[in-house]
Amino acid sequence: MTTMLAHPSADDTSEPSASRSDAHTARCEMRGGRLVVSGEIDQWTRPDVRTAFVEAMHARDLTAIDLTGVTFFGATGVGILAEFGFHERLSVLGSAAIRRVLDIVGSRHLLTEVPPTP
């Protein structure tokens, strides 16, 4: 499963297009037992990112959600993690930036691992 999403910049009201150079995107794909998410998790990409989470949760071999490639993570990302955070069988990997957002909102428990910084 690979899901590619795109949305326009804030000052553009045209339809989304993955081929536009200024488009913001999120990508979700299964790699082995891991759902790998990269790009932006925001209000625009939320429906498809959430669908990818739901589909991944049905995969019997899912062991981790990897958010280390996420470049934007705010309230929408926190909401998605909170919705799926009760699944104890999963590791959730994220960057230090994601950890900081979760610390600020008191939801650090939703992230199980932060890879070491190089």
Buried (B, 14 or more C-beta within 10 A) or exposed (E): EEBEBBBBEEEEEEEBEEEBEEBBBBBBBBEEEBBBBBBBBBEBBBEBBBEBBEBBBEEEEBEBBBBBBBEBBEEBBBBBBBEBBEEEEBEBBBBEBBBEBBEEEEBEEBBBEBEEEE
